[in-house]
Amino acid sequence: MKNARKLAFITLSALTIGAVFPYVNFALDQTYQQLKVIVDVLELIKDSYVEQIDPQKLVYGAAKGMVGELDDFSQFMEPDVYDRVKSDTEGEFGGIGIRVDVKEGWLTVVTPLPNTPAWKAEMMPGDKIIKIEGVTTKDMIIDEAIKKLRGKPGTPVKITTAREPEDKNAEWIQKDITLVRELIKSENVKWRMLDSKTGYIKIVEFTGHCTENFDKAVAELKGKGMEALVLDLRYNPGGLLSAAVDISKLFMNDNKMIVYTKGRKPENYQEFRANGRAPLELLPVVVLVNRYSASASEIVAGAMQDNKRAVIIGERSFGKASVQSMIPLSDKSALRLTIAKYYTPSGKSIQRDEKNETGGIMPDIEIKVPLETEKKLLQQGEEIYFPGKDDKADKKKDAPRDEVLERAVELLKAREVLGNLKPGK
């Protein structure tokens, strides 16, 4: 009798909820009908497929398929993959010396690091790594791909690359390369004087100590007479949000918006603003970007552009600005899910939308660099930008023109000249 009363109460409660919130029942019914398709397919495969299949494998396949409909950055991880992703690499590790991202489901080179195995093998930005040790990288979790490329210094790793040809109608050029891993050490900030008044700072990546090294660069350049700055974010794949916000704060104050995040849930809304006095508030700045500038570098460029703090020159940036959350699941698998996107102060989404041709940071002055010129600039980039090198090194007769950098310097000089004009006198 007691159980009967309990059942009657539950039934009555369900009826009451259904009467008061009919849309709840409708939503539940709709979800059930959608899930029933997956269950039906699972059962049909189990009962009728020509070979016996592990049901767990089918469930994981369905989960990957669902997540695959979202974006390049949301990923389903099986338990063993999740374990490898969250575990820290112990001791020293070697690598091939590239910064990578995911584009259209493929592991894509953002830039090779100078004097590394990838650099010596003449890998270029935009190259797709389509196989690692014979295993396709299509839709591979980026953490997994990076772990496969890393290893003990001195050990080989075989990769297959695909490069877009000059003729857009031709087939992509595939190449098998065997690289020997090395211990990779790289700087995150490089700087020099371009002329007696114009300083140049290149942020390679927004990693740890980036702000500290940037401050050091500014102090040294000011000591050499810097009155204007070219901030180069080309080929910068991003890094720490905190570093991007801290760098932006150096140039603007008055509680100005730097970037904000927004998702479907209210708790995913978060603002990042300037505060206090900005030591570089009055320093004239031009920011350089290209199609490989992503994530944190786009946050800085967007903040500077929307707050009218700098002129942006170059190409439309990569358009990667989404916030992921790692969600562990009941069977020790995990879901990395995009829960929000980054927006510039004016409300523009940085995340690229190929269908609507939106996203990324569109420069104020657009300059597209021919691929051949880009290659040459990268090949001698270390000589041009490395601090402490002899300035004569970048004055070789066969050195390619860096038109984007030249335009930035011209703009800063024109600003100085215009600022000295005295109309009406």
Phi and psi in degrees as a GROMACS rama.xvg file:
@    title "Ramachandran Plot"
@    xaxis  label "Phi"
@    yaxis  label "Psi"
@TYPE xy
-62.3733  -43.8961  LYS-2
-64.5348  -36.11  ASN-3
-64.0723  -43.4567  ALA-4
-62.6635  -39.435  ARG-5
-63.503  -43.9071  LYS-6
-63.4118  -41.3536  LEU-7
-62.5563  -39.0616  ALA-8
-64.5767  -44.2299  PHE-9
-63.018  -43.7898  ILE-10
-62.4801  -44.3427  THR-11
-62.5828  -40.9911  LEU-12
-61.8252  -43.7415  SER-13
-62.994  -41.4987  ALA-14
-65.039  -39.1357  LEU-15
-65.4025  -45.0721  THR-16
-61.2056  -42.1391  ILE-17
-63.1371  -35.7165  GLY-18
-72.9317  -40.5723  ALA-19
-78.3415  -38.5329  VAL-20
-123.265  72.8262  PHE-21
-60.5486  -29.5151  PRO-22
-67.7351  -23.6913  TYR-23
-64.7986  -48.5761  VAL-24
-59.8281  -42.2172  ASN-25
-61.5653  -44.7674  PHE-26
-64.2291  -42.3615  ALA-27
-63.8191  -43.0801  LEU-28
-61.7315  -42.8917  ASP-29
-65.4132  -43.7602  GLN-30
-62.3898  -43.0132  THR-31
-60.807  -44.3078  TYR-32
-61.8779  -39.3283  GLN-33
-67.0133  -42.8054  GLN-34
-68.6283  -29.5315  LEU-35
-61.1267  -31.5177  LYS-36
-62.5385  -44.178  VAL-37
-64.4073  -43.9939  ILE-38
-63.0391  -42.5041  VAL-39
-60.9179  -45.3018  ASP-40
-62.3701  -43.2552  VAL-41
-58.6347  -47.2742  LEU-42
-66.0111  -40.8856  GLU-43
-63.2757  -40.5413  LEU-44
-65.8474  -44.4707  ILE-45
-60.6769  -39.9622  LYS-46
-83.8979  -35.6897  ASP-47
-120.867  -13.3283  SER-48
-63.0129  148.186  TYR-49
-61.1171  -26.7867  VAL-50
-123.862  155.244  GLU-51
-75.0912  133.067  GLN-52
-121.211  139.886  ILE-53
-67.3597  118.546  ASP-54
-57.0609  -33.7137  PRO-55
-62.2835  -38.1294  GLN-56
-62.5529  -38.6545  LYS-57
-66.9156  -40.8275  LEU-58
-63.4548  -46.1522  VAL-59
-63.0643  -37.1253  TYR-60
-63.591  -40.166  GLY-61
-65.0211  -41.2766  ALA-62
-62.5539  -44.2874  ALA-63
-62.9047  -39.1788  LYS-64
-63.2113  -42.5351  GLY-65
-61.9725  -47.6479  MET-66
-67.9913  -31.492  VAL-67
-63.4876  -18.0377  GLY-68
-81.2393  -4.63472  GLU-69
-91.8527  -81.1218  LEU-70
-154.918  179.588  ASP-71
-71.8637  -14.6513  ASP-72
-108.468  -16.4001  PHE-73
-83.3349  134.548  SER-74
-147.108  143.205  GLN-75
-97.9557  132.342  PHE-76
-119.02  124.541  MET-77
-66.6538  159.977  GLU-78
-51.7195  -44.9765  PRO-79
-66.7252  -37.1913  ASP-80
-66.6872  -44.5109  VAL-81
-60.2674  -39.7781  TYR-82
-60.1298  -44.1789  ASP-83
-68.9038  -36.7762  ARG-84
-67.4532  -41.1958  VAL-85
-84.839  -14.5226  LYS-86
-80.7304  139.795  SER-87
-80.182  143.159  ASP-88
-74.8056  129.769  THR-89
-91.9643  145.841  GLU-90
67.4251  -162.825  GLY-91
-77.2393  148.208  GLU-92
-134.223  151.062  PHE-93
-103.122  166.593  GLY-94
-155.645  -174.881  GLY-95
-104.096  -7.95875  ILE-96
86.7822  48.358  GLY-97
-132.957  153.44  ILE-98
-104.856  132.261  ARG-99
-127.585  162.792  VAL-100
-148.51  178.673  ASP-101
-108.783  129.152  VAL-102
-137.523  124.401  LYS-103
54.876  34.8205  GLU-104
84.2445  -2.78236  GLY-105
-111.652  144.805  TRP-106
-67.3167  121.297  LEU-107
-124.03  135.513  THR-108
-73.533  125.653  VAL-109
-85.1206  -48.5177  VAL-110
-165.193  143.303  THR-111
-81.4377  149.462  PRO-112
-86.9247  137.421  LEU-113
-55.5564  140.933  PRO-114
62.6061  29.1824  ASN-115
-110.91  169.819  THR-116
-53.8481  -41.0435  PRO-117
-65.0188  -39.5196  ALA-118
-63.4463  -46.6417  TRP-119
-66.7026  -27.0623  LYS-120
-84.0605  3.6102  ALA-121
62.0941  36.4277  GLU-122
-70.7759  147.284  MET-123
-126.903  154.792  MET-124
-54.7199  137.664  PRO-125
94.8214  -17.4276  GLY-126
-61.4451  138.494  ASP-127
-100.556  132.098  LYS-128
-91.5928  104.09  ILE-129
-92.9679  -18.1288  ILE-130
-144.584  144.695  LYS-131
-125.832  118.888  ILE-132
51.6534  41.8856  GLU-133
80.9347  -4.4413  GLY-134
-98.2725  128.849  VAL-135
-62.6982  144.987  THR-136
-99.0174  3.76647  THR-137
-58.6726  120.473  LYS-138
62.5163  17.3288  ASP-139
-71.9342  140.529  MET-140
-62.5377  129.877  ILE-141
-59.1349  -36.8818  ILE-142
-61.3548  -39.1203  ASP-143
-65.9577  -42.5847  GLU-144
-62.1499  -43.847  ALA-145
-63.5448  -40.2975  ILE-146
-63.8405  -35.4712  LYS-147
-68.8781  -32.988  LYS-148
-77.009  -27.9971  LEU-149
-80.9102  161.574  ARG-150
171.804  -173.781  GLY-151
-67.393  131.988  LYS-152
-53.9084  136.469  PRO-153
97.5475  -10.0832  GLY-154
-93.4022  148.07  THR-155
-87.4002  155.878  PRO-156
-141.388  131.69  VAL-157
-100.903  127.921  LYS-158
-128.94  157.807  ILE-159
-119.246  126.425  THR-160
-111.416  157.928  THR-161
-131.789  128.499  ALA-162
-119.9  135.4  ARG-163
-68.2583  130.988  GLU-164
-76.7999  163.237  PRO-165
-60.8773  -40.6617  GLU-166
-81.2951  110.01  ASP-167
-60.2277  -21.2997  LYS-168
-88.2494  -9.86363  ASN-169
-82.9077  166.395  ALA-170
-73.7865  150.439  GLU-171
-64.089  144.558  TRP-172
-91.0904  115.57  ILE-173
-96.4976  147.055  GLN-174
-149.935  131.797  LYS-175
-90.7161  129.331  ASP-176
-131.721  134.913  ILE-177
-108.873  119.552  THR-178
-113.824  147.054  LEU-179
-100.92  120.458  VAL-180
-62.1256  146.382  ARG-181
-131.052  162.705  GLU-182
-72.5249  119.295  LEU-183
-97.6423  124.351  ILE-184
-127.984  129.805  LYS-185
-139.238  153.016  SER-186
-87.8107  152.128  GLU-187
-103.355  -13.3518  ASN-188
-139.091  132.335  VAL-189
-127.358  150.591  LYS-190
-155.541  158.564  TRP-191
-169.508  169.508  ARG-192
-91.5382  133.764  MET-193
-86.6789  -34.3632  LEU-194
-152.512  -166.845  ASP-195
-65.7022  -19.6052  SER-196
-124.97  -13.0979  LYS-197
-107.792  119.03  THR-198
-92.4012  159.583  GLY-199
-135.224  124.895  TYR-200
-128.357  126.752  ILE-201
-110.475  118.891  LYS-202
-92.6535  113.239  ILE-203
-74.4513  -40.8196  VAL-204
-163.466  146.428  GLU-205
-86.9764  71.4546  PHE-206
-101.461  -174.349  THR-207
-58.1227  145.905  GLY-208
68.9386  8.37189  HIS-209
-60.9077  -47.5658  CYS-210
-63.9463  -41.2786  THR-211
-61.1668  -44.9431  GLU-212
-69.3177  -33.1508  ASN-213
-65.2849  -43.8737  PHE-214
-59.1651  -41.0397  ASP-215
-62.3571  -42.5223  LYS-216
-62.7172  -45.9195  ALA-217
-60.8751  -44.9052  VAL-218
-61.1487  -43.3285  ALA-219
-67.4509  -42.2738  GLU-220
-68.6472  -37.8555  LEU-221
-62.8745  -36.2982  LYS-222
-64.9517  -20.882  GLY-223
-98.1966  5.83576  LYS-224
100.459  16.8587  GLY-225
-62.7564  128.803  MET-226
-122.295  -6.19272  GLU-227
-152.815  159.051  ALA-228
-135.569  137.962  LEU-229
-104.61  118.94  VAL-230
-103.728  111.377  LEU-231
-97.5657  114.933  ASP-232
-114.465  16.8633  LEU-233
-67.5166  140.02  ARG-234
64.7186  10.7954  TYR-235
-83.5116  114.757  ASN-236
-81.0365  -4.20463  PRO-237
114.83  -137.782  GLY-238
135.491  -132.842  GLY-239
-79.6612  128.792  LEU-240
-59.3317  -42.0982  LEU-241
-59.34  -38.0586  SER-242
-67.5939  -41.1258  ALA-243
-62.7045  -42.4652  ALA-244
-66.4602  -42.9167  VAL-245
-64.8156  -39.9524  ASP-246
-64.4313  -42.9615  ILE-247
-62.0007  -37.8465  SER-248
-62.7539  -23.168  LYS-249
-68.6818  -21.9745  LEU-250
-106.763  -11.8812  PHE-251
-147.484  149.356  MET-252
-135.62  -147.887  ASN-253
58.9324  34.1453  ASP-254
60.7861  25.0897  ASN-255
-64.1354  142.768  LYS-256
-69.7811  134.413  MET-257
-101.216  -50.1173  ILE-258
-164.444  157.125  VAL-259
-141.566  156.798  TYR-260
-110.466  147.829  THR-261
-149.023  133.228  LYS-262
-132.397  -163.757  GLY-263
-74.7744  -30.1957  ARG-264
-93.3427  140.197  LYS-265
-57.012  -34.649  PRO-266
-69.996  -10.8109  GLU-267
-89.3388  2.5445  ASN-268
-86.3502  125.876  TYR-269
-148.293  135.374  GLN-270
-106.717  146.046  GLU-271
-125.773  118.778  PHE-272
-124.962  158.852  ARG-273
-73.9549  156.652  ALA-274
-151.732  154.581  ASN-275
70.0646  -163.995  GLY-276
-88.8582  132.47  ARG-277
-92.0967  115.353  ALA-278
-64.326  -21.7291  PRO-279
-112.187  25.4907  LEU-280
-57.6534  -35.4016  GLU-281
-101.734  2.34132  LEU-282
-76.6758  122.305  LEU-283
-62.8753  133.292  PRO-284
-136.235  140.213  VAL-285
-122.678  133.414  VAL-286
-109.651  133.19  VAL-287
-104.201  131.48  LEU-288
-134.745  160.054  VAL-289
-144.299  -171.331  ASN-290
-70.4697  -5.27227  ARG-291
-106.762  3.76953  TYR-292
-78.3474  121.915  SER-293
-138.263  160.82  ALA-294
57.045  -115.812  SER-295
-59.1321  -34.3757  ALA-296
-67.4298  -31.8245  SER-297
-72.8223  -31.9019  GLU-298
-63.5749  -44.5555  ILE-299
-64.6345  -48.2627  VAL-300
-61.4215  -42.3787  ALA-301
-65.1131  -40.6552  GLY-302
-65.5412  -42.8812  ALA-303
-66.4661  -38.6904  MET-304
-70.4877  -49.8691  GLN-305
-68.3802  -29.8491  ASP-306
-89.2992  10.0033  ASN-307
52.3823  40.2937  LYS-308
-97.2046  -19.8621  ARG-309
-154.187  159.786  ALA-310
-94.9917  134.015  VAL-311
-102.019  127.477  ILE-312
-125.468  142.803  ILE-313
133.634  -133.974  GLY-314
-116.404  160.553  GLU-315
-56.8357  132.885  ARG-316
-75.4352  175.683  SER-317
-59.6683  -44.7915  PHE-318
87.943  48.1822  GLY-319
-118.152  107.251  LYS-320
-155.56  68.7521  ALA-321
-126.216  150.854  SER-322
-102.858  123.727  VAL-323
-106.978  146.953  GLN-324
-120.364  133.573  SER-325
-91.6851  117.666  MET-326
-116.421  106.889  ILE-327
-66.9779  143.462  PRO-328
-110.466  171.455  LEU-329
-61.4631  -30.735  SER-330
-99.576  20.3203  ASP-331
74.9502  9.40389  LYS-332
-82.7352  -179.16  SER-333
-152.889  157.133  ALA-334
-122.141  120.119  LEU-335
-94.6026  114.689  ARG-336
-123.94  133.311  LEU-337
-71.91  119.844  THR-338
-112.911  -12.3209  ILE-339
-160.627  168.152  ALA-340
-127.794  155.704  LYS-341
-87.8586  141.447  TYR-342
-127.833  143.478  TYR-343
-72.9695  165.823  THR-344
-52.3339  -32.3762  PRO-345
-82.9854  -1.40906  SER-346
97.2839  9.45238  GLY-347
-81.786  133.249  LYS-348
-74.2527  129.62  SER-349
-78.0915  -28.9274  ILE-350
-62.3917  127.426  GLN-351
-71.2621  135.317  ARG-352
-119.706  101.022  ASP-353
-63.0822  -37.6551  GLU-354
-62.8103  -44.9857  LYS-355
-94.945  1.44008  ASN-356
53.4091  45.4696  GLU-357
-120.006  173.531  THR-358
93.6532  174.157  GLY-359
70.8757  173.531  GLY-360
-104.355  116.741  ILE-361
-83.9335  122.044  MET-362
-66.384  155.629  PRO-363
-69.1767  -35.9484  ASP-364
-124.498  112.7  ILE-365
-92.1694  128.233  GLU-366
-135.041  118.088  ILE-367
-97.3369  130.082  LYS-368
-98.4374  128.721  VAL-369
-58.151  146.044  PRO-370
-57.6885  -41.5935  LEU-371
-64.0449  -40.3896  GLU-372
-66.0362  -39.8884  THR-373
-59.6519  -42.7253  GLU-374
-60.642  -47.2932  LYS-375
-64.5054  -39.8791  LYS-376
-63.6019  -40.3223  LEU-377
-66.0454  -41.1916  LEU-378
-63.5651  -33.2157  GLN-379
-109.948  13.7557  GLN-380
-57.2719  -35.8279  GLY-381
-63.0097  -39.289  GLU-382
-69.632  -35.8252  GLU-383
-75.1244  -42.6102  ILE-384
-106.429  -12.8307  TYR-385
-67.1238  126.643  PHE-386
-67.521  142.623  PRO-387
91.9177  -11.2007  GLY-388
-76.9502  158.317  LYS-389
-64.749  127.448  ASP-390
-60.3036  -22.3975  ASP-391
-67.3068  -19.4366  LYS-392
-61.7085  -29.1406  ALA-393
-96.2343  14.8788  ASP-394
-113.128  26.6567  LYS-395
-65.5878  148.154  LYS-396
-63.7961  -32.5915  LYS-397
-93.3233  9.43126  ASP-398
-67.8136  132.902  ALA-399
-71.7715  152.728  PRO-400
-78.3389  131.917  ARG-401
-94.9138  88.4418  ASP-402
-61.7281  -36.5398  GLU-403
-64.4302  -45.681  VAL-404
-65.7029  -41.8863  LEU-405
-61.1484  -42.6028  GLU-406
-63.7078  -36.8784  ARG-407
-63.1839  -44.5307  ALA-408
-65.1723  -42.1309  VAL-409
-58.892  -42.2463  GLU-410
-63.8892  -42.6098  LEU-411
-67.7007  -37.0929  LEU-412
-68.4994  -40.4668  LYS-413
-62.5702  -39.7165  ALA-414
-60.8465  -41.3249  ARG-415
-64.8582  -43.5427  GLU-416
-64.7878  -46.6299  VAL-417
-62.578  -35.1507  LEU-418
-67.0362  -23.2164  GLY-419
-90.4215  -5.09026  ASN-420
-69.8131  146.402  LEU-421
-122.397  81.2362  LYS-422
-56.9022  138.798  PRO-423
85.4557  2.40944  GLY-424
